[in-house]
Amino acid sequence: MPTVGVNREALFKALGQTYTEEAFDELCFEFGLELDEVVVEENGETTYKLDIGANRYDLLCLEGLVRALLIFQG
């Protein structure tokens, strides 16, 4: 499975709401993704590493991931 890294702040801004790490992990699980790793950089930025199914190439960028999650949430 490909792994994509997304900046947490950019992701939450695009989604229009914030999540706890556990809540976002649950959202990913319900959608069929796996929150593989949470990386905190030295500058304080947090990056979520997500495992994406090989057949979901539309989710390999922030915009595609956000669009799919917003549609999934209704």
Rosetta constraint file for C-alpha pairs under 8 A:
AtomPair CA 1 CA 51 HARMONIC 6.06 0.50
AtomPair CA 1 CA 52 HARMONIC 5.84 0.50
AtomPair CA 1 CA 53 HARMONIC 5.46 0.50
AtomPair CA 1 CA 54 HARMONIC 5.51 0.50
AtomPair CA 2 CA 51 HARMONIC 5.87 0.50
AtomPair CA 2 CA 52 HARMONIC 5.45 0.50
AtomPair CA 2 CA 53 HARMONIC 6.81 0.50
AtomPair CA 2 CA 54 HARMONIC 6.42 0.50
AtomPair CA 3 CA 49 HARMONIC 6.31 0.50
AtomPair CA 3 CA 50 HARMONIC 5.41 0.50
AtomPair CA 3 CA 51 HARMONIC 4.52 0.50
AtomPair CA 3 CA 52 HARMONIC 5.93 0.50
AtomPair CA 4 CA 49 HARMONIC 5.61 0.50
AtomPair CA 4 CA 50 HARMONIC 5.37 0.50
AtomPair CA 4 CA 51 HARMONIC 6.63 0.50
AtomPair CA 4 CA 52 HARMONIC 7.18 0.50
AtomPair CA 4 CA 60 HARMONIC 6.16 0.50
AtomPair CA 4 CA 61 HARMONIC 7.52 0.50
AtomPair CA 5 CA 47 HARMONIC 6.13 0.50
AtomPair CA 5 CA 48 HARMONIC 5.55 0.50
AtomPair CA 5 CA 49 HARMONIC 4.43 0.50
AtomPair CA 5 CA 50 HARMONIC 6.37 0.50
AtomPair CA 6 CA 10 HARMONIC 7.64 0.50
AtomPair CA 6 CA 11 HARMONIC 6.79 0.50
AtomPair CA 6 CA 47 HARMONIC 5.44 0.50
AtomPair CA 6 CA 48 HARMONIC 5.37 0.50
AtomPair CA 6 CA 49 HARMONIC 6.61 0.50
AtomPair CA 6 CA 50 HARMONIC 7.98 0.50
AtomPair CA 6 CA 62 HARMONIC 6.59 0.50
AtomPair CA 7 CA 11 HARMONIC 6.11 0.50
AtomPair CA 7 CA 45 HARMONIC 7.32 0.50
AtomPair CA 7 CA 46 HARMONIC 6.06 0.50
AtomPair CA 7 CA 47 HARMONIC 4.54 0.50
AtomPair CA 7 CA 48 HARMONIC 6.40 0.50
AtomPair CA 8 CA 12 HARMONIC 6.10 0.50
AtomPair CA 8 CA 45 HARMONIC 7.68 0.50
AtomPair CA 8 CA 46 HARMONIC 5.59 0.50
AtomPair CA 8 CA 47 HARMONIC 5.52 0.50
AtomPair CA 8 CA 48 HARMONIC 6.24 0.50
AtomPair CA 9 CA 13 HARMONIC 6.01 0.50
AtomPair CA 9 CA 45 HARMONIC 7.97 0.50
AtomPair CA 9 CA 46 HARMONIC 7.59 0.50
AtomPair CA 10 CA 14 HARMONIC 6.13 0.50
AtomPair CA 11 CA 15 HARMONIC 6.15 0.50
AtomPair CA 11 CA 62 HARMONIC 6.97 0.50
AtomPair CA 11 CA 66 HARMONIC 7.11 0.50
AtomPair CA 12 CA 16 HARMONIC 5.99 0.50
AtomPair CA 12 CA 17 HARMONIC 5.52 0.50
AtomPair CA 12 CA 18 HARMONIC 5.22 0.50
AtomPair CA 12 CA 19 HARMONIC 7.50 0.50
AtomPair CA 13 CA 17 HARMONIC 6.51 0.50
AtomPair CA 13 CA 18 HARMONIC 7.62 0.50
AtomPair CA 14 CA 66 HARMONIC 6.65 0.50
AtomPair CA 15 CA 66 HARMONIC 6.14 0.50
AtomPair CA 15 CA 69 HARMONIC 7.96 0.50
AtomPair CA 15 CA 70 HARMONIC 6.80 0.50
AtomPair CA 19 CA 23 HARMONIC 5.71 0.50
AtomPair CA 19 CA 24 HARMONIC 5.61 0.50
AtomPair CA 20 CA 24 HARMONIC 6.15 0.50
AtomPair CA 21 CA 25 HARMONIC 6.08 0.50
AtomPair CA 22 CA 26 HARMONIC 6.19 0.50
AtomPair CA 23 CA 27 HARMONIC 6.23 0.50
AtomPair CA 24 CA 28 HARMONIC 6.15 0.50
AtomPair CA 25 CA 29 HARMONIC 6.16 0.50
AtomPair CA 25 CA 34 HARMONIC 7.22 0.50
AtomPair CA 25 CA 35 HARMONIC 5.70 0.50
AtomPair CA 26 CA 30 HARMONIC 6.15 0.50
AtomPair CA 27 CA 31 HARMONIC 6.22 0.50
AtomPair CA 28 CA 32 HARMONIC 6.09 0.50
AtomPair CA 28 CA 33 HARMONIC 4.82 0.50
AtomPair CA 28 CA 34 HARMONIC 5.92 0.50
AtomPair CA 28 CA 35 HARMONIC 6.65 0.50
AtomPair CA 29 CA 33 HARMONIC 5.30 0.50
AtomPair CA 29 CA 34 HARMONIC 5.85 0.50
AtomPair CA 29 CA 35 HARMONIC 7.82 0.50
AtomPair CA 31 CA 69 HARMONIC 7.59 0.50
AtomPair CA 31 CA 72 HARMONIC 7.25 0.50
AtomPair CA 33 CA 50 HARMONIC 6.87 0.50
AtomPair CA 33 CA 51 HARMONIC 6.09 0.50
AtomPair CA 33 CA 52 HARMONIC 5.97 0.50
AtomPair CA 33 CA 53 HARMONIC 7.42 0.50
AtomPair CA 34 CA 50 HARMONIC 5.65 0.50
AtomPair CA 34 CA 51 HARMONIC 5.19 0.50
AtomPair CA 34 CA 52 HARMONIC 7.31 0.50
AtomPair CA 35 CA 48 HARMONIC 6.93 0.50
AtomPair CA 35 CA 49 HARMONIC 6.13 0.50
AtomPair CA 35 CA 50 HARMONIC 4.68 0.50
AtomPair CA 35 CA 51 HARMONIC 6.50 0.50
AtomPair CA 36 CA 48 HARMONIC 7.69 0.50
AtomPair CA 36 CA 49 HARMONIC 5.48 0.50
AtomPair CA 36 CA 50 HARMONIC 5.33 0.50
AtomPair CA 36 CA 51 HARMONIC 6.12 0.50
AtomPair CA 37 CA 48 HARMONIC 6.09 0.50
AtomPair CA 37 CA 49 HARMONIC 5.01 0.50
AtomPair CA 37 CA 50 HARMONIC 7.14 0.50
AtomPair CA 38 CA 46 HARMONIC 6.92 0.50
AtomPair CA 38 CA 47 HARMONIC 5.88 0.50
AtomPair CA 38 CA 48 HARMONIC 4.81 0.50
AtomPair CA 38 CA 49 HARMONIC 6.19 0.50
AtomPair CA 39 CA 46 HARMONIC 5.65 0.50
AtomPair CA 39 CA 47 HARMONIC 5.09 0.50
AtomPair CA 39 CA 48 HARMONIC 6.42 0.50
AtomPair CA 39 CA 49 HARMONIC 7.61 0.50
AtomPair CA 40 CA 44 HARMONIC 6.08 0.50
AtomPair CA 40 CA 45 HARMONIC 5.78 0.50
AtomPair CA 40 CA 46 HARMONIC 4.46 0.50
AtomPair CA 40 CA 47 HARMONIC 6.38 0.50
AtomPair CA 41 CA 45 HARMONIC 5.30 0.50
AtomPair CA 41 CA 46 HARMONIC 6.18 0.50
AtomPair CA 41 CA 47 HARMONIC 7.69 0.50
AtomPair CA 52 CA 56 HARMONIC 6.67 0.50
AtomPair CA 52 CA 57 HARMONIC 7.99 0.50
AtomPair CA 52 CA 59 HARMONIC 7.01 0.50
AtomPair CA 52 CA 60 HARMONIC 7.32 0.50
AtomPair CA 53 CA 57 HARMONIC 7.78 0.50
AtomPair CA 56 CA 60 HARMONIC 7.58 0.50
AtomPair CA 58 CA 64 HARMONIC 5.51 0.50
AtomPair CA 58 CA 65 HARMONIC 7.37 0.50
AtomPair CA 59 CA 63 HARMONIC 7.89 0.50
AtomPair CA 59 CA 64 HARMONIC 4.84 0.50
AtomPair CA 59 CA 65 HARMONIC 4.59 0.50
AtomPair CA 59 CA 68 HARMONIC 7.54 0.50
AtomPair CA 60 CA 64 HARMONIC 6.86 0.50
AtomPair CA 60 CA 65 HARMONIC 6.98 0.50
AtomPair CA 61 CA 65 HARMONIC 6.20 0.50
AtomPair CA 62 CA 66 HARMONIC 6.04 0.50
AtomPair CA 63 CA 67 HARMONIC 6.10 0.50
AtomPair CA 64 CA 68 HARMONIC 6.16 0.50
AtomPair CA 65 CA 69 HARMONIC 6.18 0.50
AtomPair CA 66 CA 70 HARMONIC 6.04 0.50
AtomPair CA 67 CA 71 HARMONIC 6.23 0.50
AtomPair CA 68 CA 72 HARMONIC 6.07 0.50
AtomPair CA 69 CA 73 HARMONIC 6.12 0.50
AtomPair CA 70 CA 74 HARMONIC 6.31 0.50
